[in-house]
Amino acid sequence: MNSEPNPIEGNRSVWQSLQSRRALLKRAACGFGSLALAGINNRSTAGNSSPQNPLAALPSYIPARAKRIIFLFMQGGPSHVDSFDFKPHLEASHMKEVDIMGYRFNNFRKATKQVMMKPLWEFQNYGQTGKQVSGLFPETAKHVDDLCFIHSMHTEGVAHGPSTLFLHTGSVNTVRPSVGSWISYGLGTENANMPSFVTICPTARMGGPQNYGNAFLPAIHQGTPIGKAEQAVQEAVIKDIINPRLSQSEQLQRFRLLQKLNETQLSQSPSSDAMNANLNAFELAYRMQMTAPELMDLNTESDATQKIYGIGEKETDQYGRQCLLARKMAESGVRYIQVNYSDNDGGNPKWDQHSNLPRHEQHALAVDKPISGLLTDLKSRGLLEDTLVWWGGEFGRTPFSQNNNGRDHNPFGFTVWMAGGGVKPGFSYGATDEYGYQAVENKVHMHDLHATVLHLMGLDHEQLTFRHAGRDYRLTDVYGNVVRDIIA
């Protein structure tokens, strides 16, 4: 930690130490349960600033541009040179051999020749900015004047597992808290009746629960998974959120008894994070019954709204439902919502076309209209201004071919885009080389992107720390710089 800011200014570590559950328990002994129950009876659905609530909304360190994040995760590595990063030189070099340095399957000290492959989809200009987007994303392309593209991303790891972990946690080989958990820890939730971090239909592969895990942060900050990648979104429910057999008064009576037993157990081990987490989880689960059922019901939305997300259409129904659910979660005060497009495609993550790159068209068709609908819906409701939408995968793909009509992993240069939440609209930042292989101009490492995302949420990535195993940890470790040039 570089400094000790005043807790009122939002230093999460200092705030946590002053208002920790452990200190509260020392002062109040077994009174924790009565405080929790009092909160259940009196707390409104808006964010609550009571320090007894471990998810209470906390002040930001710096002026926040965004209140919440929706992360549209495209697992498998969509090809940037076939979508948003147009390279005329790559077109001209189609089927020509070019020396490429440092490729993973070859000797890293030798120049090797690779056969270039032009984009398989035509690019054209869109919007007042004239941004070039390929035919893969015609619906998203309609929003280019609201999007901020970063074309100079690079990251760690050359395989899906390490790179996916790095994207989510800032580490490829150690268990670290995920981005959403850090934001939950730093800011709490805007809605006391909902978790601060939700992930919709996550995959169990490529890191699985680590991608939304809390690691050594208090367990209350772990992401809440809704559904899983291999099941239909209609089946993605929060289990047991409604009890049809008991009245509300009967449920409260049973809940009080359960919490009383938990308090007795907790008094014997007041420092147990697991027991504290259970107590808090039971309380949150009880409160969620007031809010979550309506949020999960997409039938409360108008036909017109469902239509813009592509709900009811074969190709777009599933991801459209995820995106609409994300908008409802964002509107309800959830801080961090991840929308996953990550189930398997013939044994590989989607977007992972080592051969048969034309499969990209199928995946783009599934997500393009829902994403466009999400941006339209957020903007029409006045939510885009303080909601940061982040689109991207764990890496990009090579400009040269693999297996004749595929592309391999490329962590050296790729594209992500963001919208709303304080980023410059209609803006492109950084560049890859003339082929789209390596980031060469205004390079942005994944640590830099993490630092920037936290900054937009009002969190200083150098001050958002947690002491564990004798040292202060942070999402960006000892790296990362805020990319200020993309901030409006």
C-alpha positions as CSV (number, residue, x, y, z in Angstrom):
1,M,0.0,0.0,0.0
2,N,1.5,3.3,-1.1
3,S,-0.4,5.6,1.4
4,E,-3.0,5.6,4.1
5,P,-5.9,7.7,2.8
6,N,-8.7,8.7,5.1
7,P,-11.3,6.0,5.4
8,I,-14.0,8.5,4.4
9,E,-12.3,8.8,1.1
10,G,-12.8,5.1,0.6
11,N,-9.6,3.1,1.4
12,R,-11.2,-0.3,1.6
13,S,-8.4,-1.9,3.7
14,V,-8.6,0.7,6.4
15,W,-12.4,0.8,6.3
16,Q,-12.5,-3.0,6.6
17,S,-10.1,-3.0,9.6
18,L,-12.2,-0.3,11.4
19,Q,-15.5,-1.9,10.7
20,S,-14.7,-5.6,10.5
21,R,-17.1,-8.3,11.6
22,R,-14.4,-9.6,14.0
23,A,-14.3,-6.3,15.8
24,L,-18.1,-6.2,15.9
25,L,-18.3,-9.7,17.3
26,K,-15.8,-8.8,20.1
27,R,-18.0,-5.9,21.1
28,A,-21.4,-7.5,20.6
29,A,-20.7,-11.2,21.2
30,C,-23.8,-13.2,20.2
31,G,-25.7,-10.1,19.2
32,F,-24.8,-10.5,15.6
33,G,-27.9,-12.5,14.8
34,S,-30.3,-10.0,16.3
35,L,-28.6,-7.2,14.3
36,A,-29.0,-9.3,11.1
37,L,-32.6,-10.0,11.8
38,A,-33.2,-6.4,12.6
39,G,-31.7,-5.6,9.2
40,I,-34.0,-8.1,7.5
41,N,-37.1,-6.5,9.0
42,N,-36.0,-2.8,8.5
43,R,-33.7,-2.7,5.5
44,S,-35.0,-1.4,2.2
45,T,-34.1,-2.7,-1.2
46,A,-31.8,0.2,-1.8
47,G,-28.1,0.0,-0.9
48,N,-27.6,0.2,2.9
49,S,-24.6,2.0,4.4
50,S,-24.7,0.2,7.7
51,P,-21.2,-1.1,8.6
52,Q,-22.8,-4.3,10.0
53,N,-23.7,-5.4,6.5
54,P,-20.5,-6.8,4.9
55,L,-21.9,-5.9,1.5
56,A,-22.9,-2.4,2.5
57,A,-22.3,0.2,-0.2
58,L,-18.9,2.0,0.4
59,P,-17.7,5.3,-0.9
60,S,-15.4,5.2,-3.9
61,Y,-11.7,6.3,-3.5
62,I,-11.9,8.7,-6.5
63,P,-14.8,10.1,-8.5
64,A,-16.5,7.2,-10.2
65,R,-17.6,7.2,-13.8
66,A,-19.4,3.9,-13.6
67,K,-21.6,2.4,-11.0
68,R,-21.7,-1.1,-12.4
69,I,-20.1,-3.3,-15.0
70,I,-21.5,-5.8,-17.5
71,F,-18.8,-8.0,-18.9
72,L,-19.6,-9.9,-22.1
73,F,-17.1,-12.7,-22.0
74,M,-16.4,-14.3,-25.4
75,Q,-14.4,-17.4,-24.4
76,G,-12.1,-19.1,-26.8
77,G,-10.6,-16.0,-28.5
78,P,-12.6,-14.3,-31.2
79,S,-10.5,-13.3,-34.2
80,H,-9.8,-9.6,-34.1
81,V,-8.5,-9.5,-37.7
82,D,-11.8,-10.9,-38.8
83,S,-14.0,-8.6,-36.8
84,F,-12.8,-5.2,-35.5
85,D,-9.2,-4.8,-36.5
86,F,-9.0,-4.2,-40.3
87,K,-5.6,-4.8,-41.8
88,P,-5.3,-3.9,-45.6
89,H,-1.8,-5.4,-45.6
90,L,-3.1,-8.7,-44.5
91,E,-5.5,-8.7,-47.4
92,A,-2.6,-8.0,-49.8
93,S,-0.5,-10.8,-48.2
94,H,-3.1,-13.6,-48.5
95,M,-1.4,-17.0,-48.9
96,K,2.0,-15.5,-48.8
97,E,4.7,-16.7,-46.4
98,V,5.9,-14.1,-43.9
99,D,8.6,-14.4,-41.2
100,I,7.0,-14.2,-37.7
101,M,9.2,-14.0,-34.6
102,G,8.4,-15.7,-31.3
103,Y,5.5,-17.9,-32.2
104,R,4.6,-20.4,-29.5
105,F,5.0,-23.6,-31.5
106,N,8.4,-22.7,-32.8
107,N,11.8,-21.9,-31.5
108,F,11.3,-18.5,-29.8
109,R,14.8,-17.4,-31.0
110,K,14.3,-18.1,-34.7
111,A,12.3,-16.4,-37.4
112,T,9.7,-18.7,-38.9
113,K,7.6,-18.5,-42.0
114,Q,3.8,-18.6,-41.7
115,V,1.2,-18.4,-44.4
116,M,-1.0,-15.3,-44.1
117,M,-4.8,-15.6,-44.4
118,K,-6.9,-12.6,-45.2
119,P,-10.1,-11.9,-43.3
120,L,-13.0,-14.2,-44.3
121,W,-15.6,-11.4,-44.0
122,E,-15.6,-8.1,-45.7
123,F,-15.2,-4.9,-43.7
124,Q,-17.2,-1.7,-44.3
125,N,-17.5,1.7,-42.7
126,Y,-20.1,2.4,-40.0
127,G,-21.3,5.4,-38.1
128,Q,-20.2,9.0,-38.2
129,T,-16.7,7.9,-37.2
130,G,-16.4,5.6,-40.2
131,K,-15.2,2.8,-38.1
132,Q,-14.5,-0.4,-40.1
133,V,-16.2,-3.5,-38.9
134,S,-16.6,-6.9,-40.6
135,G,-19.7,-8.6,-41.7
136,L,-19.5,-10.8,-38.6
137,F,-21.0,-8.0,-36.4
138,P,-23.5,-5.9,-38.5
139,E,-25.8,-5.2,-35.5
140,T,-23.0,-4.3,-33.0
141,A,-21.5,-2.2,-35.8
142,K,-24.6,0.1,-35.6
143,H,-23.3,1.3,-32.2
144,V,-19.7,2.1,-33.2
145,D,-20.2,5.7,-32.3
146,D,-20.8,4.6,-28.7
147,L,-17.9,2.1,-28.6
148,C,-14.3,2.6,-27.4
149,F,-12.0,0.1,-29.1
150,I,-8.6,-1.0,-27.7
151,H,-6.7,-2.6,-30.5
152,S,-3.4,-3.1,-28.7
153,M,-4.3,-5.6,-26.0
154,H,-1.7,-8.2,-24.9
155,T,-1.8,-10.7,-22.1
156,E,-0.2,-13.6,-20.3
157,G,-0.6,-17.3,-21.3
158,V,-0.9,-18.9,-24.7
159,A,-3.5,-21.6,-23.7
160,H,-7.2,-21.0,-22.7
161,G,-6.8,-22.1,-19.1
162,P,-4.0,-19.7,-18.1
163,S,-5.2,-16.8,-20.2
164,T,-8.8,-17.2,-18.9
165,L,-7.6,-17.2,-15.4
166,F,-5.4,-14.2,-16.1
167,L,-8.3,-12.3,-17.6
168,H,-10.4,-12.9,-14.5
169,T,-7.9,-12.8,-11.7
170,G,-4.7,-11.2,-12.9
171,S,-2.7,-14.5,-12.3
172,V,-2.0,-17.6,-14.4
173,N,-0.7,-19.9,-11.7
174,T,-1.9,-18.9,-8.3
175,V,-5.4,-18.7,-6.7
176,R,-6.3,-15.0,-6.7
177,P,-9.6,-13.1,-6.3
178,S,-11.6,-12.4,-9.4
179,V,-12.3,-8.9,-10.8
180,G,-15.9,-9.0,-9.7
181,S,-14.8,-10.1,-6.1
182,W,-12.4,-7.2,-5.9
183,I,-15.1,-4.7,-7.0
184,S,-17.6,-6.3,-4.5
185,Y,-14.9,-6.0,-1.7
186,G,-14.1,-2.4,-2.7
187,L,-17.7,-1.0,-3.2
188,G,-20.2,-3.4,-1.8
189,T,-23.6,-3.6,-3.4
190,E,-26.2,-1.0,-4.4
191,N,-29.0,-3.3,-3.4
192,A,-29.0,-5.0,0.0
193,N,-31.4,-7.6,-1.3
194,M,-29.0,-8.8,-4.1
195,P,-25.4,-10.0,-4.3
196,S,-22.9,-7.5,-5.6
197,F,-21.4,-10.0,-8.1
198,V,-23.3,-12.3,-10.4
199,T,-22.0,-14.5,-13.3
200,I,-24.6,-15.9,-15.8
201,C,-24.1,-19.4,-17.2
202,P,-20.4,-19.8,-16.4
203,T,-18.4,-22.7,-17.6
204,A,-16.8,-25.3,-15.3
205,R,-13.8,-25.5,-17.5
206,M,-10.7,-23.3,-18.0
207,G,-10.5,-22.3,-14.4
208,G,-14.1,-22.9,-13.5
209,P,-15.2,-21.4,-10.2
210,Q,-11.8,-19.6,-9.8
211,N,-13.0,-17.2,-12.5
212,Y,-15.6,-15.9,-10.1
213,G,-14.0,-16.9,-6.8
214,N,-13.1,-14.8,-3.9
215,A,-9.8,-16.7,-3.1
216,F,-8.6,-15.1,0.2
217,L,-11.1,-12.2,0.2
218,P,-14.0,-12.7,2.6
219,A,-16.3,-15.4,1.2
220,I,-19.3,-13.0,1.0
221,H,-17.5,-11.5,-2.1
222,Q,-17.6,-14.7,-4.2
223,G,-19.6,-14.4,-7.4
224,T,-23.1,-15.9,-7.4
225,P,-23.4,-18.2,-10.4
226,I,-26.8,-18.4,-12.1
227,G,-27.1,-21.5,-14.3
228,K,-24.2,-23.1,-16.1
229,A,-22.8,-23.1,-19.6
230,E,-24.1,-26.4,-20.8
231,Q,-27.8,-25.8,-19.8
232,A,-30.5,-23.7,-21.4
233,V,-30.9,-20.2,-19.9
234,Q,-34.5,-21.0,-19.0
235,E,-33.2,-23.5,-16.5
236,A,-30.7,-21.0,-15.1
237,V,-32.5,-20.3,-11.8
238,I,-31.6,-19.5,-8.3
239,K,-32.6,-22.6,-6.5
240,D,-35.1,-22.5,-3.7
241,I,-35.6,-18.8,-4.0
242,I,-39.4,-19.4,-3.5
243,N,-40.8,-21.6,-0.9
244,P,-44.4,-22.6,-1.9
245,R,-45.0,-24.6,1.2
246,L,-44.4,-22.0,4.0
247,S,-45.8,-18.6,4.6
248,Q,-43.5,-15.6,5.0
249,S,-44.0,-15.6,8.8
250,E,-43.3,-19.3,9.0
251,Q,-40.1,-18.9,7.0
252,L,-39.0,-16.0,9.2
253,Q,-39.6,-18.1,12.3
254,R,-37.4,-21.0,10.9
255,F,-34.8,-18.5,9.8
256,R,-34.5,-17.0,13.3
257,L,-34.0,-20.5,14.8
258,L,-31.4,-21.3,12.2
259,Q,-29.5,-18.1,12.7
260,K,-29.7,-18.6,16.5
261,L,-28.0,-21.9,16.1
262,N,-25.4,-20.4,13.8
263,E,-24.7,-17.6,16.3
264,T,-24.0,-20.1,19.1
265,Q,-21.6,-21.9,16.8
266,L,-20.0,-18.7,15.7
267,S,-19.5,-17.5,19.3
268,Q,-17.1,-20.5,19.7
269,S,-15.0,-19.5,16.7
270,P,-15.7,-15.8,16.1
271,S,-12.8,-15.4,13.6
272,S,-14.0,-18.1,11.3
273,D,-14.6,-16.6,7.8
274,A,-16.5,-19.7,6.7
275,M,-19.0,-19.4,9.6
276,N,-19.3,-15.7,9.0
277,A,-19.9,-16.3,5.4
278,N,-22.6,-18.9,6.1
279,L,-24.4,-16.5,8.4
280,N,-24.2,-13.7,5.9
281,A,-25.2,-16.0,3.0
282,F,-28.3,-17.2,4.9
283,E,-29.3,-13.6,5.6
284,L,-28.7,-12.5,2.0
285,A,-30.7,-15.6,0.7
286,Y,-33.6,-14.6,2.9
287,R,-33.6,-11.0,1.6
288,M,-33.2,-12.2,-2.0
289,Q,-36.7,-13.7,-1.8
290,M,-38.0,-10.2,-1.9
291,T,-36.2,-9.2,-5.2
292,A,-34.8,-12.1,-7.1
293,P,-37.9,-13.9,-8.3
294,E,-39.1,-10.9,-10.2
295,L,-35.7,-10.2,-11.6
296,M,-35.3,-13.7,-12.9
297,D,-38.7,-13.5,-14.7
298,L,-38.1,-12.2,-18.2
299,N,-41.9,-12.3,-18.9
300,T,-42.2,-9.1,-17.0
301,E,-40.5,-7.4,-20.0
302,S,-42.5,-6.2,-22.9
303,D,-42.6,-8.1,-26.2
304,A,-40.9,-5.1,-27.9
305,T,-38.0,-5.3,-25.4
306,Q,-37.6,-9.0,-25.8
307,K,-37.6,-8.6,-29.5
308,I,-34.6,-6.3,-29.6
309,Y,-32.6,-8.9,-27.7
310,G,-33.6,-11.6,-30.2
311,I,-35.5,-13.6,-27.7
312,G,-37.8,-16.1,-29.4
313,E,-35.4,-16.4,-32.4
314,K,-33.6,-19.7,-32.7
315,E,-30.1,-18.3,-33.2
316,T,-30.2,-15.5,-30.6
317,D,-32.7,-16.7,-27.9
318,Q,-30.2,-18.1,-25.4
319,Y,-27.7,-15.3,-25.4
320,G,-30.5,-12.7,-25.7
321,R,-32.0,-14.0,-22.5
322,Q,-28.6,-13.7,-20.7
323,C,-28.2,-10.1,-21.9
324,L,-31.7,-9.1,-20.9
325,L,-31.2,-10.7,-17.5
326,A,-27.9,-8.8,-17.2
327,R,-29.7,-5.5,-17.9
328,K,-32.3,-6.3,-15.2
329,M,-29.5,-7.2,-12.7
330,A,-27.7,-3.9,-13.5
331,E,-30.9,-1.9,-13.1
332,S,-31.5,-3.6,-9.7
333,G,-28.1,-2.5,-8.3
334,V,-25.8,-5.5,-8.9
335,R,-22.3,-4.1,-9.2
336,Y,-20.7,-6.7,-11.5
337,I,-22.5,-8.9,-14.0
338,Q,-20.7,-11.3,-16.2
339,V,-22.5,-12.7,-19.3
340,N,-20.8,-15.8,-20.6
341,Y,-20.7,-17.2,-24.1
342,S,-18.5,-20.1,-23.2
343,D,-20.0,-23.5,-23.6
344,N,-18.2,-26.1,-25.7
345,D,-18.0,-26.2,-29.5
346,G,-17.0,-29.7,-30.5
347,G,-14.8,-30.1,-27.4
348,N,-13.3,-26.6,-27.6
349,P,-14.4,-23.3,-26.2
350,K,-16.6,-21.3,-28.5
351,W,-14.6,-18.9,-30.8
352,D,-11.7,-21.4,-30.7
353,Q,-11.5,-22.3,-34.4
354,H,-8.1,-23.9,-35.0
355,S,-9.7,-25.1,-38.2
356,N,-13.0,-24.2,-39.9
357,L,-12.8,-20.5,-39.0
358,P,-16.2,-20.0,-40.8
359,R,-17.7,-21.3,-37.5
360,H,-17.1,-17.8,-36.2
361,E,-20.2,-16.8,-38.2
362,Q,-22.4,-19.1,-36.2
363,H,-21.1,-17.7,-32.9
364,A,-21.3,-14.1,-34.1
365,L,-24.9,-14.6,-35.1
366,A,-25.7,-15.9,-31.7
367,V,-24.4,-12.9,-29.8
368,D,-24.5,-9.9,-32.2
369,K,-28.2,-9.0,-32.0
370,P,-28.4,-9.6,-28.2
371,I,-25.4,-7.3,-27.6
372,S,-26.9,-4.7,-29.9
373,G,-30.2,-5.0,-28.0
374,L,-28.4,-4.6,-24.7
375,L,-26.6,-1.4,-25.8
376,T,-29.9,0.0,-27.2
377,D,-31.8,-0.9,-24.0
378,L,-29.3,0.5,-21.7
379,K,-29.0,3.8,-23.6
380,S,-32.8,4.2,-23.9
381,R,-33.1,3.8,-20.1
382,G,-30.3,6.3,-19.3
383,L,-28.2,3.4,-17.9
384,L,-25.4,3.4,-20.4
385,E,-23.9,6.6,-19.0
386,D,-23.0,5.0,-15.7
387,T,-22.8,1.3,-16.8
388,L,-19.5,0.1,-18.2
389,V,-20.1,-2.6,-20.9
390,W,-16.9,-4.6,-21.6
391,W,-16.6,-7.1,-24.5
392,G,-13.8,-9.4,-25.1
393,G,-12.1,-12.8,-24.9
394,E,-9.0,-14.1,-23.2
395,F,-6.9,-13.4,-26.3
396,G,-7.2,-13.0,-30.1
397,R,-6.2,-15.2,-33.0
398,T,-3.3,-15.2,-35.5
399,P,-3.3,-13.5,-38.8
400,F,-1.8,-16.6,-40.4
401,S,-3.6,-19.8,-41.0
402,Q,-3.7,-23.0,-39.1
403,N,-4.9,-26.3,-40.6
404,N,-5.6,-24.5,-43.8
405,N,-8.8,-22.6,-42.7
406,G,-8.3,-21.9,-39.0
407,R,-6.4,-19.5,-36.8
408,D,-4.4,-20.3,-33.6
409,H,-4.3,-18.5,-30.2
410,N,-2.7,-15.0,-30.2
411,P,-2.0,-13.3,-26.8
412,F,0.4,-10.8,-28.4
413,G,-2.2,-8.5,-29.9
414,F,-6.0,-8.4,-29.9
415,T,-9.0,-6.2,-29.5
416,V,-11.5,-5.5,-26.8
417,W,-14.2,-2.8,-26.7
418,M,-16.0,-0.9,-24.0
419,A,-19.0,1.4,-24.0
420,G,-20.6,3.8,-21.5
421,G,-19.2,4.2,-18.0
422,G,-16.9,7.1,-18.7
423,V,-15.0,5.8,-21.8
424,K,-14.7,7.9,-24.9
425,P,-17.4,7.0,-27.4
426,G,-16.5,6.4,-31.1
427,F,-12.8,6.1,-30.2
428,S,-10.1,3.7,-31.2
429,Y,-6.9,3.4,-29.2
430,G,-3.6,1.5,-29.9
431,A,-2.7,-0.7,-32.8
432,T,-1.3,-4.0,-33.8
433,D,1.3,-4.4,-36.6
434,E,0.5,-4.3,-40.3
435,Y,-0.6,-8.0,-40.1
436,G,-2.5,-7.8,-36.8
437,Y,-0.1,-10.1,-35.0
438,Q,1.5,-8.0,-32.2
439,A,0.5,-4.9,-30.3
440,V,2.9,-2.2,-31.3
441,E,1.3,1.2,-30.6
442,N,0.0,2.3,-27.2
443,K,0.2,-1.3,-25.9
444,V,-2.3,-2.2,-23.2
445,H,-1.5,-5.1,-21.0
446,M,-4.4,-7.0,-19.2
447,H,-3.1,-5.5,-15.9
448,D,-3.6,-2.0,-17.5
449,L,-7.1,-2.9,-18.5
450,H,-7.9,-4.1,-15.0
451,A,-6.4,-0.9,-13.5
452,T,-8.6,1.1,-15.9
453,V,-11.8,-0.8,-15.1
454,L,-11.3,-0.3,-11.4
455,H,-10.5,3.4,-12.0
456,L,-13.8,3.9,-13.9
457,M,-15.6,2.3,-10.9
458,G,-13.9,4.8,-8.6
459,L,-11.3,2.4,-7.2
460,D,-7.5,3.0,-7.1
461,H,-5.9,-0.2,-8.2
462,E,-2.9,0.5,-6.0
463,Q,-4.9,1.2,-2.9
464,L,-7.5,-1.6,-3.3
465,T,-5.5,-4.1,-1.3
466,F,-6.0,-7.1,1.1
467,R,-3.3,-8.4,3.5
468,H,-2.9,-12.1,3.1
469,A,0.0,-14.4,4.1
470,G,2.1,-11.5,5.2
471,R,1.8,-9.2,2.2
472,D,-0.7,-6.8,0.6
473,Y,-2.3,-8.2,-2.5
474,R,-4.1,-6.4,-5.3
475,L,-5.8,-7.3,-8.6
476,T,-2.9,-5.8,-10.6
477,D,-0.2,-7.3,-8.3
478,V,2.7,-4.8,-8.7
479,Y,1.9,-3.8,-12.2
480,G,-0.7,-1.9,-14.2
481,N,-1.3,1.7,-15.4
482,V,-4.6,3.4,-15.9
483,V,-5.2,4.0,-19.7
484,R,-6.2,7.6,-19.2
485,D,-6.4,8.4,-23.0
486,I,-9.6,6.3,-23.3
487,I,-11.4,8.1,-20.5
488,A,-13.9,10.8,-21.6
